[in-house]
Amino acid sequence: MTRPSTWLVTAARVGYGARGVVYVLCGGIAVYVGLVGGDATGKKGALRALLDRPFGSVLLGAIALGFVCYAGWRFVQSLGDADDHGTSLKGLSVRGGLLASGVTYSALALYAGSLLFNAGDRGDGGSVHGTLAGWIGSTPAAFLLCAVFLGVTIAHGWKAYQRKYRDHLRAGPEVMKVVDPISVAGLLARGVVVLIVALLFGYRAVSQAGGAEAGDPGLAGAMRFVRDLPAGGALLIAMGLGLVTFAAYSLAEAVWRKIDVPDALPSPA
């Protein structure tokens, strides 16, 4: 079914690396807020924070390119069935989740690009964000996204429990002694975060707290939810460390992930 295609393999690995970098930033922000207080933020806040750092525009541009690569790989996994999930109900569900991931990271790439071209505006990304927030804030979309994120939560837990991630990694036994605990811990940590996001979307749908003004039910909303719990600071630190662990898992995928390319895709000459 598959044959090597250098350009797509490289793009996929760059994409996994970009995902890892952003989760390191998000985890670091969560730990910082847990220790000293302040406002919790998600992927978009992490991207905005890069602009205030030396060479921030260069780093943001590189991450935006990585997101484009990662989104493209997700579309190949979903539409081209690069991982042989098939057309069963389970397979189509997995491929649907991959498609949703591709759309999400496409939106993040657009957001990062909007920050680069509007560096003086540190708002929420202009009309692109407003349009997305308005759609996500609608009740039908909130119900749909709640169901999608619940599915992702279950998938992460199952993948960690059954160690299904091993099916997609090409690494020796010595490497896997390190990668195994990182992968399990990272997947479970992200699963907990995604579960919180699902519950926030469910609350938004049931309470009909729609519209862009209803707040962010994504990663930033999950961080704020945890921060406001009893012992929220300690929980937020644990959450941040979990996100950093998931970042390490992403970086492991960047190095050792099997990248299978469907025959229908061209290889460069």
SVG drawing of the C-alpha trace seen along z (x, -y; Angstrom):
<svg xmlns="http://www.w3.org/2000/svg" viewBox="-29 -48 48 52">
<polyline fill="none" stroke="black" stroke-width="0.4" points="0.0,0.0 2.7,-2.4 6.0,-3.7 8.4,-6.3 7.8,-10.0 10.6,-12.1 8.7,-15.4 5.7,-14.1 7.8,-12.2 9.8,-15.4 6.6,-17.5 5.0,-15.0 8.1,-14.9 8.3,-18.7 4.6,-18.8 5.0,-16.5 7.9,-18.6 5.9,-21.8 3.1,-20.3 5.7,-19.3 7.1,-22.8 3.7,-24.4 2.8,-21.9 6.0,-22.6 5.0,-26.3 1.5,-25.6 2.8,-23.3 5.3,-25.9 2.6,-28.5 0.4,-26.3 3.2,-25.5 4.1,-29.3 0.5,-30.3 0.2,-27.5 3.2,-28.7 2.8,-32.5 -0.8,-33.1 -2.1,-35.1 -4.3,-34.3 -4.1,-30.9 -3.9,-30.6 -3.8,-28.0 -2.2,-27.4 -3.1,-30.9 -1.7,-32.6 1.5,-30.5 1.8,-31.7 1.2,-35.3 3.8,-35.1 6.5,-34.1 6.3,-37.5 7.7,-39.1 10.8,-36.9 14.1,-37.4 13.6,-36.1 10.0,-35.6 8.7,-36.3 11.2,-33.8 10.1,-31.1 6.4,-31.9 6.9,-31.6 8.6,-28.3 5.8,-27.0 3.2,-28.2 5.0,-26.3 5.1,-23.3 1.4,-23.5 0.8,-23.6 2.9,-20.4 1.1,-18.7 -2.3,-19.7 -1.4,-18.3 -0.2,-15.0 -3.5,-14.7 -5.4,-15.2 -3.3,-12.5 -3.9,-10.2 -7.7,-10.8 -8.5,-11.1 -5.7,-8.8 -6.0,-6.3 -2.2,-6.3 -2.4,-4.2 -4.8,-1.6 -7.8,-2.3 -10.2,-1.2 -13.9,-1.9 -15.4,-0.2 -17.3,-2.3 -14.3,-2.4 -11.9,-3.2 -14.1,-6.0 -14.4,-7.4 -10.6,-7.5 -10.2,-9.0 -12.9,-11.6 -10.9,-12.6 -7.8,-12.9 -9.7,-15.1 -10.8,-17.3 -7.2,-17.6 -6.2,-18.7 -8.9,-21.4 -7.8,-22.5 -4.1,-22.8 -5.0,-24.6 -6.9,-27.2 -3.9,-27.5 -1.6,-28.0 -3.8,-30.8 -3.9,-32.3 -0.1,-32.2 0.1,-33.8 -2.3,-36.5 -0.1,-37.3 2.9,-37.6 1.2,-40.0 -0.4,-42.0 2.4,-42.0 1.1,-45.2 -2.3,-43.7 -2.1,-41.3 -5.8,-40.6 -7.5,-37.4 -6.5,-37.3 -9.1,-39.5 -11.9,-38.4 -10.6,-34.8 -10.9,-34.3 -14.2,-36.1 -15.8,-33.9 -14.5,-30.7 -15.5,-31.8 -19.0,-32.7 -19.4,-29.3 -18.0,-27.3 -20.3,-29.3 -23.4,-28.0 -25.4,-25.3 -25.3,-22.7 -21.5,-23.1 -21.0,-22.9 -22.9,-19.6 -20.9,-18.3 -17.6,-19.3 -18.5,-17.9 -19.1,-14.5 -15.9,-14.8 -13.7,-15.6 -15.3,-12.8 -14.4,-10.4 -10.8,-11.8 -10.6,-11.3 -11.7,-7.7 -9.2,-7.1 -6.3,-8.6 -7.1,-6.4 -7.4,-3.3 -4.2,-4.1 -2.4,-4.5 -3.9,-1.4 -3.3,0.9 -0.1,-0.8 -1.4,-1.1 1.1,-3.9 3.7,-1.2 2.1,-0.2 3.2,-3.5 6.7,-3.8 9.8,-2.4 12.3,-2.2 14.4,0.4 13.8,2.0 16.2,-0.3 14.6,-3.4 11.1,-2.1 12.1,-1.7 12.2,-5.5 9.4,-6.2 6.8,-3.9 6.3,-5.7 6.5,-9.1 3.9,-8.0 1.5,-6.5 1.8,-9.5 1.5,-12.0 -1.5,-10.4 -3.3,-10.1 -2.5,-13.7 -3.8,-15.1 -6.8,-12.8 -7.7,-14.5 -7.3,-17.9 -9.5,-16.9 -12.1,-15.5 -12.3,-18.9 -12.7,-20.6 -15.5,-18.2 -17.3,-19.0 -16.9,-22.7 -18.4,-22.4 -21.2,-20.2 -21.9,-22.9 -21.9,-25.6 -24.4,-23.6 -26.8,-22.7 -26.7,-26.2 -27.0,-27.8 -24.1,-30.1 -23.3,-30.5 -21.6,-33.2 -18.0,-34.4 -18.6,-36.1 -19.1,-32.9 -15.4,-32.4 -12.9,-29.9 -13.8,-26.3 -10.6,-25.0 -7.2,-24.5 -7.3,-28.0 -10.7,-27.3 -9.5,-24.0 -6.6,-25.7 -8.8,-28.3 -11.3,-25.6 -8.5,-23.7 -7.0,-27.0 -10.3,-27.8 -10.7,-24.5 -9.6,-23.9 -5.9,-23.4 -6.1,-24.7 -2.5,-25.9 -1.1,-22.5 -3.5,-20.9 -2.5,-23.4 1.2,-22.5 0.4,-18.8 -1.6,-19.6 1.4,-21.6 3.8,-18.8 1.4,-16.4 1.3,-18.7 5.1,-18.8 5.1,-15.0 2.7,-14.9 5.1,-17.3 7.9,-14.8 5.7,-12.1 5.1,-14.4 8.8,-14.9 9.3,-11.1 6.8,-10.8 8.8,-13.4 11.8,-11.1 10.5,-7.5 7.0,-7.6 6.3,-5.4 5.2,-7.7 3.4,-5.5 2.4,-7.3 -0.6,-6.2 0.3,-5.2 -2.0,-7.8 0.4,-10.6 3.3,-11.6 6.9,-11.2 9.3,-14.0 11.6,-13.1"/>
</svg>
